[in-house]
C-alpha cells in the first residue's frame, strides 16, 4: 500500500511539473517579442498569378488544338484564342479579372 501512496505522489508531482512546463511554453510562444518574421521572396508571392497564367496558356493550347482539328465551330467557344483573337485570357488575367 505504501508503494501506491508514493506512486500517487510521484505522478502528481510529474503532472504538476508538466502543467508548469506547458504554461511556461504557452507564455513563451504567446510572447509577441520573440516572434520570428520570415519574409517570402517576391517570386513566391507572385506564384498564384503565375499558376493562373500557366493554366490559361495550357487551356488555350488545348482549345487551339481543338480549333485546328475541328472539334468546335469557329466562334462557338468563348475562350478560344483563335476564335476571339490572340491571348484574350492572358489579358484578362493581367487586368485582374
Ligand atoms: Zn476556336
Backbone and ligand atoms as CSV (ligand in chain L), in Angstrom:
chain,resi,resn,atom,element,x,y,z
A,1,UNK,N,N,0.823,-1.202,0.000
A,1,UNK,CA,C,0.000,0.000,0.000
A,1,UNK,C,C,0.858,1.254,0.000
A,2,UNK,N,N,1.990,1.143,0.658
A,2,UNK,CA,C,2.876,2.296,0.725
A,2,UNK,C,C,3.423,2.637,-0.667
A,3,UNK,N,N,3.642,1.586,-1.481
A,3,UNK,CA,C,4.133,1.801,-2.848
A,3,UNK,C,C,3.153,2.649,-3.659
A,4,UNK,N,N,1.854,2.343,-3.573
A,4,UNK,CA,C,0.857,3.086,-4.345
A,4,UNK,C,C,0.744,4.522,-3.852
A,5,UNK,N,N,0.911,4.711,-2.544
A,5,UNK,CA,C,0.836,6.060,-1.995
A,5,UNK,C,C,1.991,6.914,-2.544
A,6,UNK,N,N,3.187,6.307,-2.589
A,6,UNK,CA,C,4.340,7.028,-3.134
A,6,UNK,C,C,4.163,7.253,-4.636
A,7,UNK,N,N,3.611,6.239,-5.320
A,7,UNK,CA,C,3.385,6.374,-6.760
A,7,UNK,C,C,2.422,7.514,-7.060
A,8,UNK,N,N,1.391,7.668,-6.221
A,8,UNK,CA,C,0.441,8.770,-6.414
A,8,UNK,C,C,1.149,10.099,-6.238
A,9,UNK,N,N,1.990,10.209,-5.248
A,9,UNK,CA,C,2.732,11.464,-5.043
A,9,UNK,C,C,3.653,11.755,-6.229
A,10,UNK,N,N,4.337,10.726,-6.694
A,10,UNK,CA,C,5.248,10.917,-7.829
A,10,UNK,C,C,4.472,11.328,-9.074
A,11,UNK,N,N,3.350,10.651,-9.342
A,11,UNK,CA,C,2.554,11.001,-10.522
A,11,UNK,C,C,1.975,12.404,-10.414
A,12,UNK,N,N,1.551,12.785,-9.194
A,12,UNK,CA,C,1.027,14.134,-9.004
A,12,UNK,C,C,2.129,15.168,-9.252
A,13,UNK,N,N,3.338,14.884,-8.747
A,13,UNK,CA,C,4.449,15.820,-8.948
A,13,UNK,C,C,4.802,15.917,-10.433
A,14,UNK,N,N,4.801,14.791,-11.139
A,14,UNK,CA,C,5.104,14.815,-12.579
A,14,UNK,C,C,4.042,15.583,-13.363
A,15,UNK,N,N,2.781,15.371,-13.008
A,15,UNK,CA,C,1.722,16.076,-13.735
A,15,UNK,C,C,1.769,17.569,-13.436
A,16,UNK,N,N,2.106,17.925,-12.192
A,16,UNK,CA,C,2.218,19.339,-11.845
A,16,UNK,C,C,3.396,19.974,-12.593
A,17,UNK,N,N,4.511,19.250,-12.697
A,17,UNK,CA,C,5.664,19.765,-13.446
A,17,UNK,C,C,5.315,19.897,-14.929
A,18,UNK,N,N,4.548,18.954,-15.443
A,18,UNK,CA,C,4.120,19.027,-16.841
A,18,UNK,C,C,3.229,20.238,-17.073
A,19,UNK,N,N,2.307,20.485,-16.128
A,19,UNK,CA,C,1.421,21.643,-16.239
A,19,UNK,C,C,2.229,22.940,-16.192
A,20,UNK,N,N,3.183,23.011,-15.271
A,20,UNK,CA,C,4.007,24.219,-15.169
A,20,UNK,C,C,4.832,24.424,-16.445
A,21,UNK,N,N,5.367,23.333,-16.994
A,21,UNK,CA,C,6.124,23.437,-18.242
A,21,UNK,C,C,5.251,23.873,-19.399
A,22,UNK,N,N,4.033,23.375,-19.444
A,22,UNK,CA,C,3.113,23.776,-20.509
A,22,UNK,C,C,2.777,25.254,-20.412
A,23,UNK,N,N,2.534,25.745,-19.198
A,23,UNK,CA,C,2.244,27.171,-19.024
A,23,UNK,C,C,3.453,28.030,-19.414
A,24,UNK,N,N,4.642,27.559,-19.048
A,24,UNK,CA,C,5.859,28.297,-19.417
A,24,UNK,C,C,6.013,28.360,-20.939
A,25,UNK,N,N,5.779,27.222,-21.608
A,25,UNK,CA,C,5.882,27.199,-23.064
A,25,UNK,C,C,4.804,28.065,-23.704
A,26,UNK,N,N,3.585,28.041,-23.132
A,26,UNK,CA,C,2.492,28.855,-23.674
A,26,UNK,C,C,2.844,30.334,-23.577
A,27,UNK,N,N,3.355,30.743,-22.427
A,27,UNK,CA,C,3.746,32.152,-22.278
A,27,UNK,C,C,4.891,32.504,-23.210
A,28,UNK,N,N,5.816,31.585,-23.414
A,28,UNK,CA,C,6.926,31.846,-24.324
A,28,UNK,C,C,6.475,31.958,-25.764
A,29,UNK,N,N,5.506,31.122,-26.144
A,29,UNK,CA,C,5.028,31.169,-27.526
A,29,UNK,C,C,4.174,32.403,-27.751
A,30,UNK,N,N,3.340,32.744,-26.761
A,30,UNK,CA,C,2.429,33.872,-26.938
A,30,UNK,C,C,3.105,35.215,-26.741
A,31,UNK,N,N,4.338,35.223,-26.301
A,31,UNK,CA,C,5.059,36.483,-26.127
A,31,UNK,C,C,5.387,37.043,-27.513
A,32,UNK,N,N,4.865,38.207,-27.802
A,32,UNK,CA,C,4.977,38.748,-29.154
A,32,UNK,C,C,6.388,39.219,-29.485
A,33,UNK,N,N,7.217,39.436,-28.481
A,33,UNK,CA,C,8.548,39.969,-28.773
A,33,UNK,C,C,9.465,38.917,-29.384
A,34,UNK,N,N,9.132,37.639,-29.205
A,34,UNK,CA,C,10.008,36.591,-29.714
A,34,UNK,C,C,9.502,35.970,-31.006
A,35,UNK,N,N,8.500,36.577,-31.616
A,35,UNK,CA,C,8.016,36.033,-32.884
A,35,UNK,C,C,9.052,36.229,-33.984
A,36,UNK,N,N,9.140,35.236,-34.841
A,36,UNK,CA,C,10.084,35.292,-35.956
A,36,UNK,C,C,9.305,35.613,-37.219
A,37,UNK,N,N,9.665,36.669,-37.877
A,37,UNK,CA,C,9.017,37.046,-39.128
A,37,UNK,C,C,9.898,36.612,-40.286
A,38,UNK,N,N,9.318,35.804,-41.152
A,38,UNK,CA,C,10.044,35.329,-42.325
A,38,UNK,C,C,9.449,36.016,-43.540
A,39,UNK,N,N,10.262,36.757,-44.252
A,39,UNK,CA,C,9.770,37.423,-45.448
A,39,UNK,C,C,9.939,36.485,-46.635
A,40,UNK,N,N,8.851,36.349,-47.375
A,40,UNK,CA,C,8.879,35.458,-48.533
A,40,UNK,C,C,9.483,36.194,-49.718
A,41,UNK,N,N,10.165,35.489,-50.588
A,41,UNK,CA,C,10.695,36.142,-51.789
A,41,UNK,C,C,9.562,36.580,-52.705
A,42,UNK,N,N,9.858,37.529,-53.558
A,42,UNK,CA,C,8.825,38.083,-54.440
A,42,UNK,C,C,8.311,37.037,-55.421
A,43,UNK,N,N,9.158,36.084,-55.795
A,43,UNK,CA,C,8.717,35.051,-56.730
A,43,UNK,C,C,7.616,34.186,-56.130
A,44,UNK,N,N,7.741,33.907,-54.828
A,44,UNK,CA,C,6.721,33.087,-54.171
A,44,UNK,C,C,5.415,33.860,-54.046
A,45,UNK,N,N,5.503,35.171,-53.816
A,45,UNK,CA,C,4.288,35.967,-53.694
A,45,UNK,C,C,3.541,36.061,-55.024
A,46,UNK,N,N,4.250,35.968,-56.135
A,46,UNK,CA,C,3.613,36.042,-57.456
A,46,UNK,C,C,3.218,34.671,-57.979
A,47,UNK,N,N,3.426,33.621,-57.192
A,47,UNK,CA,C,3.175,32.266,-57.675
A,47,UNK,C,C,1.712,32.020,-58.067
A,48,UNK,N,N,0.701,32.482,-57.298
A,48,UNK,CA,C,-0.680,32.233,-57.732
A,48,UNK,C,C,-0.996,32.841,-59.083
A,49,UNK,N,N,-0.515,34.052,-59.339
A,49,UNK,CA,C,-0.774,34.674,-60.635
A,49,UNK,C,C,-0.056,33.928,-61.750
A,50,UNK,N,N,1.168,33.475,-61.478
A,50,UNK,CA,C,1.888,32.712,-62.488
A,50,UNK,C,C,1.206,31.381,-62.773
A,51,UNK,N,N,0.637,30.761,-61.727
A,51,UNK,CA,C,-0.077,29.491,-61.930
A,51,UNK,C,C,-1.330,29.712,-62.772
A,52,UNK,N,N,-2.038,30.824,-62.508
A,52,UNK,CA,C,-3.217,31.132,-63.324
A,52,UNK,C,C,-2.820,31.348,-64.779
A,53,UNK,N,N,-1.736,32.056,-64.978
A,53,UNK,CA,C,-1.268,32.318,-66.341
A,53,UNK,C,C,-0.884,31.024,-67.048
A,54,UNK,N,N,-0.181,30.127,-66.325
A,54,UNK,CA,C,0.221,28.850,-66.917
A,54,UNK,C,C,-0.997,28.006,-67.261
A,55,UNK,N,N,-1.973,27.939,-66.338
A,55,UNK,CA,C,-3.175,27.159,-66.608
A,55,UNK,C,C,-3.941,27.723,-67.790
A,56,UNK,N,N,-3.984,29.052,-67.890
A,56,UNK,CA,C,-4.678,29.662,-69.018
A,56,UNK,C,C,-3.981,29.346,-70.327
A,57,UNK,N,N,-2.662,29.351,-70.307
A,57,UNK,CA,C,-1.932,29.036,-71.539
A,57,UNK,C,C,-2.150,27.587,-71.947
A,58,UNK,N,N,-2.181,26.686,-70.978
A,58,UNK,CA,C,-2.446,25.270,-71.296
A,58,UNK,C,C,-3.858,25.123,-71.854
A,59,UNK,N,N,-4.817,25.801,-71.212
A,59,UNK,CA,C,-6.201,25.746,-71.665
A,59,UNK,C,C,-6.338,26.310,-73.074
A,60,UNK,N,N,-5.645,27.412,-73.352
A,60,UNK,CA,C,-5.690,27.992,-74.685
A,60,UNK,C,C,-5.058,27.063,-75.715
A,61,UNK,N,N,-3.972,26.389,-75.342
A,61,UNK,CA,C,-3.339,25.457,-76.280
A,61,UNK,C,C,-4.280,24.312,-76.615
A,62,UNK,N,N,-5.009,23.825,-75.608
A,62,UNK,CA,C,-5.974,22.748,-75.862
A,62,UNK,C,C,-7.071,23.237,-76.792
A,63,UNK,N,N,-7.578,24.455,-76.516
A,63,UNK,CA,C,-8.658,24.982,-77.363
A,63,UNK,C,C,-8.177,25.257,-78.786
A,64,UNK,N,N,-6.929,25.741,-78.922
A,64,UNK,CA,C,-6.398,25.980,-80.271
A,64,UNK,C,C,-6.238,24.675,-81.023
A,65,UNK,N,N,-5.848,23.603,-80.319
A,65,UNK,CA,C,-5.766,22.292,-80.961
A,65,UNK,C,C,-7.145,21.819,-81.389
A,66,UNK,N,N,-8.126,22.025,-80.519
A,66,UNK,CA,C,-9.497,21.652,-80.872
A,66,UNK,C,C,-9.981,22.456,-82.070
A,67,UNK,N,N,-9.599,23.752,-82.105
A,67,UNK,CA,C,-9.990,24.600,-83.234
A,67,UNK,C,C,-9.356,24.103,-84.535
A,68,UNK,N,N,-8.073,23.703,-84.424
A,68,UNK,CA,C,-7.343,23.275,-85.613
A,68,UNK,C,C,-7.888,21.975,-86.187
A,69,UNK,N,N,-8.241,21.018,-85.314
A,69,UNK,CA,C,-8.725,19.731,-85.813
A,69,UNK,C,C,-10.239,19.717,-85.990
A,70,UNK,N,N,-10.901,20.847,-85.650
A,70,UNK,CA,C,-12.316,20.979,-85.957
A,70,UNK,C,C,-13.267,20.411,-84.934
A,71,UNK,N,N,-12.866,20.344,-83.671
A,71,UNK,CA,C,-13.778,19.826,-82.649
A,71,UNK,C,C,-14.876,20.848,-82.345
A,72,UNK,N,N,-14.524,22.150,-82.312
A,72,UNK,CA,C,-15.566,23.160,-82.108
A,72,UNK,C,C,-15.651,24.065,-83.339
A,73,UNK,N,N,-16.827,24.618,-83.500
A,73,UNK,CA,C,-17.068,25.525,-84.624
A,73,UNK,C,C,-16.403,26.869,-84.331
A,74,UNK,N,N,-15.938,27.597,-85.364
A,74,UNK,CA,C,-15.369,28.931,-85.133
A,74,UNK,C,C,-16.395,29.873,-84.512
A,75,UNK,N,N,-16.012,30.481,-83.387
A,75,UNK,CA,C,-16.909,31.392,-82.685
A,75,UNK,C,C,-17.784,30.728,-81.658
A,76,UNK,N,N,-17.778,29.390,-81.578
A,76,UNK,CA,C,-18.649,28.699,-80.640
A,76,UNK,C,C,-18.088,28.691,-79.222
A,77,UNK,N,N,-16.776,28.764,-79.093
A,77,UNK,CA,C,-16.157,28.711,-77.771
A,77,UNK,C,C,-15.655,30.099,-77.395
A,78,UNK,N,N,-15.991,30.511,-76.176
A,78,UNK,CA,C,-15.684,31.882,-75.761
A,78,UNK,C,C,-14.198,32.107,-75.541
A,79,UNK,N,N,-13.485,31.106,-75.038
A,79,UNK,CA,C,-12.101,31.305,-74.614
A,79,UNK,C,C,-11.072,30.889,-75.666
A,80,UNK,N,N,-11.498,30.463,-76.840
A,80,UNK,CA,C,-10.547,30.030,-77.847
A,80,UNK,C,C,-9.818,31.244,-78.425
A,81,UNK,N,N,-8.502,31.296,-78.308
A,81,UNK,CA,C,-7.771,32.471,-78.806
A,81,UNK,C,C,-7.807,32.572,-80.323
A,82,UNK,N,N,-7.952,31.465,-81.012
A,82,UNK,CA,C,-8.031,31.514,-82.463
A,82,UNK,C,C,-9.364,32.114,-82.900
A,83,UNK,N,N,-10.406,31.836,-82.163
A,83,UNK,CA,C,-11.714,32.400,-82.477
A,83,UNK,C,C,-11.793,33.871,-82.070
A,84,UNK,N,N,-11.331,34.206,-80.884
A,84,UNK,CA,C,-11.567,35.524,-80.309
A,84,UNK,C,C,-10.425,36.500,-80.525
A,85,UNK,N,N,-9.314,36.071,-81.024
A,85,UNK,CA,C,-8.141,36.931,-81.108
A,85,UNK,C,C,-7.127,36.465,-80.095
A,86,UNK,N,N,-5.876,36.710,-80.393
A,86,UNK,CA,C,-4.808,36.096,-79.616
A,86,UNK,C,C,-4.776,36.629,-78.191
A,87,UNK,N,N,-4.594,35.695,-77.244
A,87,UNK,CA,C,-4.242,35.968,-75.850
A,87,UNK,C,C,-5.272,36.811,-75.103
A,88,UNK,N,N,-6.556,36.580,-75.346
A,88,UNK,CA,C,-7.578,37.339,-74.617
A,88,UNK,C,C,-7.604,36.956,-73.147
A,89,UNK,N,N,-7.447,35.672,-72.862
A,89,UNK,CA,C,-7.486,35.219,-71.472
A,89,UNK,C,C,-6.306,35.776,-70.693
A,90,UNK,N,N,-5.142,35.807,-71.326
A,90,UNK,CA,C,-3.960,36.344,-70.643
A,90,UNK,C,C,-4.166,37.816,-70.326
A,91,UNK,N,N,-4.779,38.553,-71.222
A,91,UNK,CA,C,-5.051,39.955,-70.953
A,91,UNK,C,C,-6.016,40.117,-69.793
A,92,UNK,N,N,-7.034,39.254,-69.727
A,92,UNK,CA,C,-7.967,39.314,-68.612
A,92,UNK,C,C,-7.281,39.038,-67.295
A,93,UNK,N,N,-6.356,38.087,-67.269
A,93,UNK,CA,C,-5.640,37.792,-66.028
A,93,UNK,C,C,-4.764,38.963,-65.631
A,94,UNK,N,N,-4.114,39.575,-66.585
A,94,UNK,CA,C,-3.273,40.715,-66.259
A,94,UNK,C,C,-4.095,41.894,-65.759
A,95,UNK,N,N,-5.353,41.997,-66.186
A,95,UNK,CA,C,-6.228,43.057,-65.684
A,95,UNK,C,C,-6.803,42.707,-64.325
A,96,UNK,N,N,-6.662,41.443,-63.903
A,96,UNK,CA,C,-7.198,41.026,-62.615
A,96,UNK,C,C,-8.584,40.469,-62.679
A,97,UNK,N,N,-9.061,40.101,-63.831
A,97,UNK,CA,C,-10.402,39.528,-63.957
A,97,UNK,C,C,-10.381,38.026,-63.761
L,1,ZN,ZN,ZN,-11.797,28.278,-81.898
